[in-house]
Amino acid sequence: MLFLLSPAKSLDHDTPVPDTVPATQPHFEGPHGPAAELVALLREKSPQQLAGLMRLSDRLAALNFARYAAWTPRGTAANAKQAALAFDGDVYGGLDARTLTPAQLAWTQEHACILSGLYGVLRPLDRLQPYRLEMGTALANRHGKDLYAFWGTRIAEHLNSRLAADRTPVVVNLASLEYFRSVDRRALKARVVDCVFEEWRPIPQGGGAYKIVPFHAKRARGLMARWAALHQAATPGRLQGFDLEGYGFDASASAPERMVFRRRINA
């Protein structure tokens, strides 16, 4: 079973990582790999063009222009950091990889996949060089008009290879719509289970309803990946035990391919 996560826009390449934490190379990296091909395209853009392409401020466009100029075909300890420790958004606050034990990190390395516009798929301990390239970016390339065309079936085929040894392959989708769209469902040879996280929201007149609150949902996706690592969850049914930060499985709101977790923090 594999857990799919989205990356984060914010990066932390400043906080040191202990030497005891291993680092691996991304599958789609290398001098002739897809990531290098994308960087070559991005290096053709001026900071102003990057700003328009990615809707960035002038400051962020200049920063990423410099990042792509400095990017190398293989990350090293000097210019890269393990992905789960470099991404610094809400999902990764929930995952909190820094506090996982070596054994739990190793389990996460085998069972978690981070989708990436530049790298395609990353394992948590893969070396990540600083970059900005969201999956929805309309970067024209030899495969088509955007990154979905660029990655085509490659991400799904890579997931298939990761799941080849599983008798009943399952992908647990904890990614956003933007990123999960990069997984070609026609090419994917696995059952997909979506996890939904909802919060109780009261109304002034009384009563209320459960709703998806993006900020909390993002953190909950990371919490689910963390819980899976803590308990080495091997089947979707095992995930029903997820209970971090007040969430609980709601069987009445769920379906076999859509697991709903709810909490009433404002009750």
Secondary structure, 3 states (H helix, E strand, C coil): CEEEECCCCCECCCCCCCCCCCCECCCCCCCCCHHHHHHHHHHCCCHHHHHHHHCCCHHHHHHHHHHHHHCCCCCCCCCCEEHHHHECCHHHHHHCHHHCCHHHHHHHHHHEEEEECCCEEECCCEEECCCCCCCCCCCCECCECCHHHHHCCHHHHHHHHHCCCCCCCEEEEECCHHHHCCCCCCCCCCEEEEEEEEEEEECCCCCEEEECCHHHHHHHHHHHHHHHHHHCCCCHHHHHHCCHHHCEECHHHCECCEEEEEECCCC
